[in-house]
Amino acid sequence: MTDSNSSDINFGDVPESKPRQNAKSLLARLSVEIFDDLPARIDSVFECVNHIGELWKTGYLDKADPQATDLNSYLGPILTVGELFLEHKVMLSLAQDLYENCIELTERHCRENKVDLHLGALYANLGITFLLQGKYKSALPWLHAAAQQDQKHYSNVTSIYDSYAFSRTGIFGKWLDGNVLIHLPADVLAFVNNTLATNYTNDDFKLFIGWLAGRGDLHIVSSLLDYAEVVGKDDFHADSVRLSSIRDLATLSEILIKQIGTSHNDPAVVSSFADAPTYAGLICHMHFTERTKDRRQNPLLNVNRQAGLFHNSLLQSDAILDSIDTRIDYCSGKTNSLSDVWNYLQSNNFSTDPLVDGITKRLLLAYKLRNTTSHSFQPVDPFMKSHYDDFRLWLLQAVSILYFWTKKNGYAAL
């Protein structure tokens, strides 16, 4: 190799053709004319962003009226600049820097001048900027902060779901329309509607995602977007992303059951979820007063039941619970592999009732995948690789049927 101070590039002992000499010359010029100057150029870009913030502060923030009819009027110019940045993927970090700088300026202005300006739009736009960069954990707190600002400053915003951040037509809803719902498999809502005899649409699914996001969960968003990023790719990274998406959805299935339980309209169910049991307990064992071991030895003990998701004062049918209880042992532990469980669920019809059959199969698969993916990470396992799409679909159907079945029948405050 040549000295680091030289612009010459050593291509080894291969005889240099004219195109190779031209390429070498071009690389040398690029090294001098662009790359050596690149850090300074990048710094100048961010200095420009900071200068934009300062100009906005002088021209708008310093003159902002907290009692103005339009509480966001002082933000108009800076939001427009941010939107221009968001139109170009390579400029997302600039939009983030712009919004973070303006939030810092505005919060300082409010402290020093003892005024209470509405920052909801700034918070929400920063949240969307994080979402566009795939930084979901960073995005959600800003959306919640935006919703809190709306509740504080607008009398007609009485809950987080009335806010511009989380409403169906608000900034998060619009982002879901253009970036997330396009990746929702059609067979998800088809399964829900065929099973429940309903006609739910993407708008309803958007409310489902918003309901989860309002409770601090974006697993379904990350799983849809991350999975879409690796469609058609076949390498270790792509399979790792697929496995992580499966893990997220399996985790979500457990979180969702707990969310429904703690929001249930039967106080006895809410009480039973206060000390959240294991996954097997959530979908089966918590409903029985006797220990599982004792029930297996004496099936007559199965009649002794207590409040849970599938047995309570609002839900009189125990068909789902009985179906799961009959089959959960096969899916537990390591005796039967994931392959065994999948073949078992695929090859058997557990009920003539499509709701009982559908929920039983999908929850048992979610239970098996939750345990399997929590304790190992083998993205290129041949069986997993051949069933990623199947598992993803069934998991999406599992969480969707639980949510919409509960919502349709009014079992919980969703």
C-alpha positions, 0 to 999 in steps of 0.5 A, a space after each residue: 500500500 502507498 503512504 497515507 499522504 499520497 493520492 496514489 492508489 496501488 492496484 497490485 502487480 496487475 498490468 494497468 489498462 487504459 480504463 484502469 489508469 483512468 479509474 485510478 486517476 478518478 479515485 485519486 481526484 475524488 479522494 482529494 476533492 470530495 472525501 477529504 472535505 466531506 467531514 467539513 461539508 457534513 458539519 456545514 449542513 448541520 450548522 445550516 440546520 441550527 441556523 434555520 432554528 435560530 432564524 425561526 426562534 427570532 422571527 416566530 418563537 420569540 413572538 409566539 402568543 400562547 393565547 393565539 386562536 391557532 396554537 400551532 401558528 408559530 410552528 408553521 415555518 419550521 414544520 414546513 422545513 421539516 416536511 421538506 427534509 422528510 421527503 428525502 430519506 437521506 435527510 431524515 437525520 437532518 429533520 430529526 436534528 431540526 426538530 430536536 433543536 427547535 424543541 430545546 429552543 421552545 422548552 427553554 423559551 417557555 421556562 425563561 418567559 414563564 409561558 405555556 406554548 403548545 409543543 404537540 406538533 413538534 413532538 409528534 413530527 419528531 416521533 414520525 421522524 424516528 418512525 421513518 428511521 425505524 427507531 420505534 422505541 424512540 418514536 413512541 415516547 414522543 407521540 405520547 408526549 404530543 398526545 399529552 400536550 393536546 390533552 393539556 391545551 385542547 378541551 375537546 381532546 379528552 383521551 390519548 386517542 382524540 389527539 392529533 398524534 393518535 387519532 385515526 386521521 392524525 399524524 400517526 394514522 396517516 403514517 400507518 396508511 402510507 407505510 404500514 398497512 400496505 404490508 398487512 397480508 390480506 389473509 389476516 382480516 379475511 380470517 377475522 371476518 370469515 370467523 366472526 362474520 364481520 366486515 372489518 377493514 384496514 381502518 379498523 386495523 389502524 385503530 387496533 395498532 393505535 390502541 396498542 401504541 397508546 398502551 406503549 406497544 409497537 411490536 406489530 408495526 416493527 414486525 410488519 415493516 422489518 419483515 417487508 424490508 427483507 422480502 426476496 432476500 435469502 441470507 443470514 441477516 434476512 432470516 435473522 430479521 424474519 425470526 425477530 419479527 416472529 419473536 415480536 409477534 409471539 411476544 405481542 400475543 402474550 402482551 395483548 392477552 394481558 392488555 385485554 385482561 387488565 381492561 376487561 369489563 368483568 372486575 373478577 377478570 381484572 383481579 385475576 390479571 393483577 398478578 399476571 401468570 405465565 403464557 400457559 396460565 393466561 390461555 388455560 391454567 389460570 381458569 381452574 382452581 386446581 393445580 394442572 397436575 391434580 386435574 390431569 390425574 382427576 379430570 372431574 376437577 376440571 369443573 372447578 373454574 375461576 375468572 379468566 379470559 375465556 371463562 367469566 361473567 360475560 362469556 358463558 361458553 367454555 368451548 375455547 377453554 376446553 379445546 385449549 386445555 385438551 391440547 396444551 400439554 402436547 404443545 408444552 415443553 420439549 417433548 414435541 418439537 415445533 415441527 411436531 406441534 405445527 404438523 399437529 395443528 395443521 392436520 387436525 380439526 379441533 371443532 366444527 365451530 371456526 372460532 373455537 378451532 381458529 383461536 385454539 390453533 393460533 394461540 397454541 402456535 403462539 404459545 409454542 413460538 413464544 417459548 421456542 424463540 425466547 430460548 434460542 436464536 437459530 434464524 437459518 434452522 431449515 424448518 423455521 426458514 421454510 415456515 416463516 411466512 406461515 408462522 407470521 400469518 398465523 401470529 398476525 391472525 392470532 392477535 387480530 382475532 383476539 382483539 376483534 372478537 373482544 371488541 365485537 362482543 364488548 368484553 373489554 374497554 378497547 
